[in-house]
Amino acid sequence: MAMPPPKEGVPVVPRTLPAAVQGLKAPQQQVSSGSRKKVALAPGHSQLDWNRRALSGEDMKGVSGPIPVLTMAEVKKHNKRDDCWMVLDKGVYNVTPYMDYHPGGVDELMRAAGDDGTGLFNEIHKWVTYKVILQGCYLGPLVPDVFKVPPPVRTALSDNFASFRVLSVSSCGEGSILLRFDLPASTHLGLRTGQHLVVQAQTGGETVTRQYTPVSLPSQLGYFELAVKVYPEGKVSKYLGSLKVGDEVQMRGPQGALRYFSPCALDLGTGPKQISWLALIGGGSGITPLFQMALSILVKTQDNLMISILSCNTTIESVMLRPELEDLAKQYKSRLTVRFAITSQPRPPFGCEDVVETLYQKADSDLIKAVLPPSLSSPPGNVLWCGPPGFCDMVRAAVAHLGLDDSMGFQF
C-alpha cells in the first residue's frame, strides 16, 4: 500500500511502492513484479499457504474474551508488529497473522498499523477482495464517534469549467501517462460509471477540448486519475503530457448518455435493461473508459456480471494500464477475461502467458467474434467499444455481421 502524494511541491513519482518505513525491523528482500515491488516471502508463507490457514478454522482474531468496543481510539492501541489492527472500509481487522504472508511485505502493512488503511489500500490494489482474504481476521464494524458528524460528500464537477491541480505524473504504458488530480476532502468527481468529463486547453492561440474518462473509481474521494496517450499531433494530449506537479487544468462534466447501475443494469440512453454479460473492446487509448467501467463493476460484490475485455495495440509495450488489467484478470478470474491483441509485432519465439492471453494478429471481425460469448442473445448482453475512427468502424461492422442489433452495441 502507498501513501497518497503530498498536497504541495512534490516531485513527479513513478508508479512503484514507496520505501519501507524507517525504524522498523530490517526490511525483507524486495523483488520486482511489473511496476510494483514485492518481497521474497519465507517458505510456507505464500498466498496458497495463507488460504489453507484461513480455511483451517483457526481463530485469528487474536482477542481473548469479549471483543472491545471497536472505536478508532481502541484501534490506535494496536499499532505494533505483533499486535496490529487496521480499519478497511469501516471494518476492523487484526492483520497480525497476515504480516508474514503479505506480498508487499511487513513494512507496507505497518504504514497503516492502528489506523485507517482504506486510502492506502485503494492506492495500490483497490480491486483486491480483502474481505475474502482477511475474513478470519475480521473483528467487527468500526464504531463511529457519536459526537463527530461526518462531513457530507460533495461533487466537484459542474456545467462550468473549474480548475483541478496536478498531484502527480507517472507512466502507464509506452507513450502514456497517468495524471492524478487533487480533490477537496470528502469530495468525489460526481461521475456515474460510464460517464466522462471534458478537458479544456489553450494551445496555439486557440481553445480546444477533448473528452476523457477517469480510470479511478467514480466513488474515489480526495483525488481522481486520468490515463492519457500522448500523440505527437494531439493538441490536448500534448498539452496534458507537458503538465507538471502543481499545474492546473480546466475541466467540466459529467457527460455521456451511457450509465451502469449495479447490479447488471445498463442504460444506453433509452432506459436501463438487465444484462448478463458485457464485452469491452478497446483500441489503443480507447481502453480507458472500458477499464473504469470494468473496475467499477467488479469491486461491487453484489454484482455478478460476466465481463470480457479485448485491448488492441500495435506493440505489447504500448498497452495502456497493462499491469492494472493483469491484476484485475488475476483477482476476478471467475468473472473477467482479459485478452491483448498485438497487431504489429511477431509472436515471441519463447515465453509463457499467465492469466492474460496475448493474440498476435490483426484486429478484424474474426478477432471480435473470438472474444464474444457463443450465444449473443441468450442470456442478453452488450458490446461496448472505443478507439480511433477506423478501429471503431471495424468493430461496428463486425458486430453487425454477427447479427447483433443496435440495442446490443454502443460506441464511446
Disulfide bonds with the S-S distance in Angstrom:
none
